[in-house]
Amino acid sequence: MKQMRAIGYHVQRGARTAARLLAFAASFAVLYAARGDTNRGQGISATAAQSDFKIMNKIFAEAHATAFRQTGTAEPPVLFDEKKKVSIRDFVLRVLEHYRGLHVDHTGLGFSPELIEELGLKTALFPFPLKFIEGRAFADCEYLELRPGSEILQINGKPMLEILQKLEMAAGIKDPEGRWADYRIGEGFSFIYYMANGAASEWKIQYKSGNRQKEIVVNTAAAEPSPFVPRKSALKAQHSQPLFTMFNPSLKAAYLAINTFMPTGNQLDTIESWHNHLNLLHQESRAKGVENLVIDLRTNRGGVMLFSAAAATWFITKPVGDRSRSSARSRILPYKQYAQAINGMASTEAMLRDTENHLQKSFADKMKDGYFETRATEARFLELTPIEQAHAFKKIYILTGPATYSAAVNFARLVRLGNENAVIVGEETGSPGDGHSAEILLTYKLPASGLLFEIPLVKVAFAPLVAGQKPGRGLKPDITVVETAADFVAGKDTGLNAVSDLMDKK
């Protein structure tokens, strides 16, 4: 599993302490909770800061799906005892330092849009989306003369290596092997930079475009047009809708991007709708004589597990008995009065009540080894059988990467187990290949600091596992393909090009 991360408004998963956060709720306050200060821009009292920290620690111990084994249940240490006020930034830095090394997933601490406004950060953060490759930073956007693929050399007179070293000290941005965690740095760069360096609105950026070094100076508070521009790579057609299909007759290939397993309105909100869409893909593939299929999961952050299992049945050639298990740390939501959202939806009293009813109905009355196990576990096991009318692809290439999470990892696991002609190509997935903590994500708003704090309530343990799966690590590819800086600068897709080469060699 990855470590807890810090980020700004709404991000996901963590490496060391760098990256993202959210907010959820709780049932009854066991600890004293100081009232929130009215002007957080001036900081909060040490008493209020310590209270928020104690609430976090209590939630970790009582409700988090996995953190309790690492944090314990003892009274937390005093992190804040000074007489002067504590800035929100300093609060986050101290909390992250305390929890550094905590291995969790789907967990975060960050800023809501309202808190960003209150702290005056709306125009005081680094504006440009960046892509990191082997610790090198590249613009992933267009703004005036700044083009996608331009390498960022310096920010405000500091070279990128020096900046990354400072970010590492503040938030921990290296992976377990000691390499720069490129994906997570790029995802949360603006907020990690703020945590390490503070707010700024004047930005002098030196960059390399082609063989020329250039400079752009931007004032984020006054610039027109606004420098807060979208991430260019996220605007690609194949990743802009839930499902995207295209065909390549010369390679006798079909390409299917599955970008989410979340319900998407009327299009993909039931198992039946998934079957209907995938049935059309198979019919068209059969009519076109397709032999090779590429399934792209590189931007799929997960969703409904049953959707991923139903989708997998279209791509397996032998039955798979899924014996995955779920267990909950608590059947009661602690600190409900601070709850903000459940699974990304604003929570109401009725939703919180329904969630507790679900936990109490679905999980056993007695705790075992720190968890409430699922009632009638065998009843939740799945028997996946191949779809008779599915087209017989000779080879299936599943593209994965660090943004592949949860239900998407489950899908890749099931297809890999159920089809000897399926191979995983790309990079290790973002969430573990042996299970994850998710299913119910609860977001809290800490009362004094106003920070959002997201935790998972349920632990999912996958079974069976793909051969060679290491505990707590992502699903490893059969064929490792890592995006290169040269390809990104040239606008090429390293993963798809690698798969095309594999098809050519057949």
N, C-alpha and C positions, 0 to 999 in steps of 0.2 A: 504494500500500500504506500501511498505517497504521504508526504508530510503536510501539515496544516499550512495554509498559505494566506497571505494578506493581499487584498487588492482593493479596488474601488468597486463601485456599484456593479453588482451582478457579474461574477465570473465563476469558473468551475475548476475543481480538483487542485491538488497541490504537489509541489516538489519542494522539499525542505520547507521553508516558510513563505515562499514567494507565490503570490498569484491571486486568488479570488475570494469572494464572500457573499453572503446573503442574510436573510432574517426569518425567524420563526417564533413559536410561542410556548407557554407553559401553564401548569395548573395552579398550585398554591405556593406562595412565596415562603420558603423556610428561612431565608436569610433576610436581614434588613436591606431594603433597597432605597437608596437615597433618591429624592426627587430630582428629575433632570433639571440642569441649569437652563435658564432662559436664553442665555447668550453663549453658546458653546464655542463661538469664535474666540472668546476670551479665556477659554479653558474651563475645566471643572475642578472642584475641590478634590483634594487627595482622598477624603472620606468617600466621596461619590465615586471616584475612580476605583478605589479598593472594593466598594460594594459591587460595581459592575463586574470586576474581575472575579469576585467570589460567586456571583451568579453564573458566570461562564463556567467556572470550575465545577460548580454544583450540577449544572446541566450536563457537562462532560461525564461526571461520575454517575448520574442517575439515569440518563436517557440516551446518550450517544451510543450507537451500535457497537463501537469497538474501543473508543478512547478510554473507557473506565479502567481497562486493564493496565494502561500506561500511566494514567493520572492518579489512580488510587482514590480513596474516599476521605482521606485525612483533610483537616483544615488547611487551606492553601497558605503560602507564605505572604507576608506583607510586601507588596510591590510599591505601594504608594503611602508614604507617611510624612511627606514634607508639608510645610505650612503654606507655601505658595501654590497657586493653581497649576493643574496639569493640563497641557495641551492635548487635544485629541490625537495628534500625531505622536506625541510622546507616549500616550497611553497605548496605542497600537504597537509601537516599537518595543515597549517593555513586555507586553503580553506575548508578542511573537518570540521574543528572546526567551521568555519563560517556557513556552511550548515548543521551542526549537528541538527537532528530533522526534516530535510526536508523529507517528505514522497513522494517517487517517485518509479517507477519500470522501468526496462529496461534502466537504467541510470548508467553511470559509468565514472570514471576518472582513467587513468592508463598509462602504459608504452608500447611503441611499441618495437619490437625486436631491432630496430636501436637505440632507446634511452637507452635500457638496455646495449647495447654495448658501447655507448658513455659515460655512467656513470660508466663503469667498473663493472657492476653488473652480468655479464654473469656467473661468477664463485664465486660470493660473496653473494649468497642468500642461505637460508636453503634448502637443496637439496631433502629431502625425503617427498613424499606425506603422509599426515597424515589423519586419520579418528578420529573425535571427537564424543564422546558419553557421555553426561552429564558432559561435561567439562574435561573428561579424554581423553588423546591423545594416539592413537595406530598407529603403522606403517602400512601403506597400500601399502607395496612394499617389494621387496626382494633385499638385498644388502649385499654381503659377509655373515656374520653370523646373520645379522638382518633379521628377518622373519616377514611375515604378522601377525598381531595380537599382536606383542610385544608392551607392554605399555611403552610409553616414560615418564620417571619420571623427568629427568632434562635435560636442554640444557645449556651448558657452565656454569654449577654450579648453575643455577637458577631452582627451582622447577616449575612445570607447572602452578600451581595456581598463583604464583607470575608473571609468564610470561603473563598469560591471563589477570591479573589485569592491567598490563602495556599496553597490547594491547587494553584493554577497554578504557583506558585513551586517547590513541592515535587515535583510530578509531571507538570506539563504537561497541562492538561485542556481545551485548545482545539483545534478542528479546523483544517484547513489554511487556512480562510478567516478564522481568528481569532475564531470564535464559540465559545461554550461547547459542548462536546461532550456534550449532554444525556444521551444514552443511556448513554454510558460512565461519566459521573459517577454516574448513578443506579445502575448495575450494581456499581460498586466503591466507593461513597461511604464506607462504614464503614472500609475499609482505607486509602483515600487520606486520609481525615480523620485516622486514626491516624498515618500517615506524616508528616503536616504538623504535628500537634498533640500526639502522644503518647497514652498510654492514659488513660482516665478511666472512672469508674463512676457519678459524679454528673452527671446531665443535667437542665438547666433549659431547657425548650423553649417559646418563645413562638410561637403560631400563630394563624392567622385562620380562623375557621369561619363561613361566611356573612358577616355584617357585624360580627361580634363578635371581638375579640381575646382569646385565652385563654392560659393557661400550664399546663404539666404538668411536674412534677418527678419524676424516676425515678432510683432507685438500681439499676443493672443487677446488682449483686452480691446484693441482698437483696429486690428487688421480687417480689411475688406478685399475680397470675400473672406468669410470665416475660414481659418486654417483647420478647424475641426472637421476633417473630411473622412469619408468612409474608407474602409479597408478594401483595396482594389481586388485582391484575390477572392474576397467573399462575394463579389458581384458576378462571378463566372456563371454562365447559363446553367451548367450542370449541377451547380450547388444552390441555385436560387429557388428551387421548389422541392417538395418532399421526395418525389421520384422523377428521374430523368432518364430517358432511353435514347440511344442512337445505335446505328448499325454501320459496319464497315465491310462491304462486300468483298473487297480484295483480301481481307484476312479471314473471311467467313466468321466474323465476330460481331457480338452484340455487347453494348456497354450499358450497364444499369447502375445509376447512382442512387443509393438509398440514403437520404440525408437526415432522416429522423424516423423514430418509431413512436413519436408522440401523435395523439389524435390531431387531425388537421381539418376540423370542420366537417363538411359533408363528403370530403374526398376520401380520407383514410381514417375513419373513426370507429370502424368495427373490424372484426376478423374477416367477416364476409367481404368487406370492401377490399381488404388486402388480397384475398383469394381472387377476386374479380380482376384487379389490376395485374396481378402476376400471371393469371391465366391468359390475358391478352398478350403479355410479353412472350409467353411460351408458344402461343399460336402463331404469332408473327415470326418468331425465330424458326419455327418448323417450316413455315411457308418460304422463308428466305434461305433455308439450308444452312443455318448458323451452326458452327461446330465449337466455337470458343465463346465463353462468356466472361466479361469482366464485371465484378460487383464492387463498386467504389463505396467504402464506408469511412473515408478519411475525414469527413466533416460531420459524421453521425454521432451525436452526443447521447444517444439512447432514447428511452421512452418506455413504452409498455412492454413488459417481458413477454406476455402472451402474443403480442403482435409479432415480435421477433421470432418466436418459436413457430408460429403459423407460417410466417414467410419462409423459414428455413425448410419446411416440408416440401417446398417446390424445387429444392436444389439438392436433396439427399437421394441416394440410390439404395440405401439399406435402412432398416428401422434403427431408431435411436431411443433408448430408454433413458429419459432425463430424470435423474434422482436428486436434483438440486433441492436444498433445504433453506428455509427462512427461520430466523429467530429474532426476537425483540428484547432489548435491554429492559424496557419498561412498558407496562400496559396503561400507565397514567401519564399524562403530559405535565411535566413540571413547569412552573412559572407560566401558566396559560395567560396570565394578564399581560404578558409582554409579547404574545404571539402576533405575527404579522401575516404569515402566509403558510400554506400547505401545498407542497409540490408546485410552487410558483404562483398559486392563486391566492388572492387576498383572503385571509381567514375570517370567518364569522363564528359566533358562539355555536351555531348549529353545526358548522363544519368541524369545529374542535370536538364537540360532543360526539359527532358521528365517527371521528377518527378514534377517539377513546373506545367507543362501542365496538369498532372494528378490531382494535387491538385486543380487547377483552373477549370478543367472540372467536377470533381467529387463533389466539395464542393460549397456551395452557395456563391453568390457575397457579401452578407451582413453578418456582424458578429452579433451573438446573444448571450448575456451573456458570452462574451469572446471567443466564438468559431464560426467557420464556419461549419454549419451543412451539412450533406450529401444532395445533390440534390435528389429529388424524393426518399425520405427515404424508402417509402413503396416498391419501386421496388427492394430494396436490402433485403427485408425480405425473409426468407426461409420457405417453407412448407416441413418438413421432414416426409416422409411416410415409413413405414416398407417395407423391401424388401420381395416380395412374396416367393422367393425361399430360403430364409434364414432358416437355421436349428433352431428349437425351443429349445434353451437351457433352462433347468429348473431353473438354477441359474447362474448369472454372478457376479464375484468378480472383482472389478476394484482396482488395487493396485496403490496408489499414495504416493508421498513424497515431501520433500522440493525441489527436482530438477524437479518437474513437473510444466511446465509453459505454459502460453498462449494458443495455439491451443490445447494442450493436456488437459488443464483444460476445454476448451470449449467442447472437445469430452466427457470427463467424465460428465460434466453438462448435455449435451444432452441425453446421454444414461441413466443417473440417472432419468431425467425427463420423458423419453419415455419408461421405462421398470420397472415395479413394482418389478421384480425379480432381479434387479441389485442393488448391494450394493458397497459402496466405503470402502476399507479397507486400513489401513496404517496411514499416517500422513497428516497433513494439506499441501496443495499444495504451491509451491513457489510463484506463482503469484495469484492475487485475484480471487475469485470465482464469483465476480460481474462484472468483466471486467478488462481490462488492458490497458496500453499505449504501443502501438507497431505499427503493420501494416507497417509503414515506419520508419526505424531506420537510423539516420544520424550520421556519425562519423566525428568529426573535429580533426584537429591537431592544437593545440594552437601554435601560431607563435614563441613566445619567449622560452617557456619551452619545447616545443616539445611533450607535453603530449597529449594523445588521450582522447577525450571527446565525449561520445555517448549519444544521446537523442532520445526519441520517438516523432514523429510529430502528431500522431493520437491517440485519446482516444476512446476505444471501451467499450460501456456499454452493458453488457449482459442482455437479457430479453427473457423469464422469468428466475427466479433464483430458485435454489434448496431451499426447505423450510429450514428456519433457517439461511440462508446466512447472515453474518454480513458485513457491508460496509468496503471495503478495506482489508478484511481478506481473506486468502486462502480458497479454497473449503475444508470443514471439512469432515473427514471420518465418515461413519455411525458406523464403528467399528475401534476404535483407536488401532493400533499396532505399537509400537515404538521399533526400533532395540535395542537389549541389548548388552552390552559389552561382556557378556559370549558367545553369539551367534557369534559375530564378531570374537572373538579370536578363537573360535572353527570352523570357516569357515561355519557356518550355516546361512541360509536365514530366518530371523525372520518372515518376511511377508509371504513368501510362506508356511512356516511351520504352521503359524496361519491359513491360508486358508485351508490347508490340514486337520487341526484339525476340522475346521468348517464343511468340507465335511464329515468327519468321524462321526460327531455327528448327521448328518441328518437321 
